[in-house]
């Protein structure tokens, strides 16, 4: 049984909303990776000192 909230929305709006959510999550994931990689390079630079 499909979700009522999805079924009640116009079909053409659904993919756009999903794409927007996807893009937000992709951007957030990229920020997290950038942060973690930056932290790791900071730590390895400190370890080398």
C-alpha positions in Angstrom: 0.0 0.0 0.0 1.6 3.3 -1.1 2.1 6.1 1.4 -1.0 8.3 1.4 1.0 11.5 1.7 2.9 10.7 -1.5 -0.2 9.4 -3.3 -2.1 12.7 -2.5 0.5 14.9 -4.0 0.6 15.8 -7.7 3.0 13.3 -9.3 5.0 16.0 -11.1 5.9 17.7 -7.8 7.1 14.5 -6.0 10.4 14.0 -8.0 11.4 17.7 -7.6 10.9 17.5 -3.8 12.9 14.3 -3.6 15.6 15.7 -5.8 15.9 18.8 -3.6 16.2 16.6 -0.5 18.8 14.4 -2.2 20.8 17.5 -3.2 20.7 18.9 0.4 21.9 15.5 1.7 24.6 15.3 -0.9 25.8 18.8 0.0 25.8 18.0 3.7 27.7 14.8 3.1 30.3 16.7 1.0 30.7 19.2 3.8 31.2 16.5 6.4 33.8 14.7 4.2 35.6 18.0 3.7 35.6 18.7 7.4 36.8 15.2 8.3 39.5 15.2 5.7 40.7 18.6 6.8 40.8 17.4 10.4 42.8 14.3 9.4 45.3 16.3 7.5 45.6 18.7 10.5 46.3 15.7 12.8 48.8 14.1 10.5 50.6 17.4 10.1 50.8 17.8 13.9 52.0 14.2 14.2 54.8 14.9 11.8 56.0 17.9 13.8 
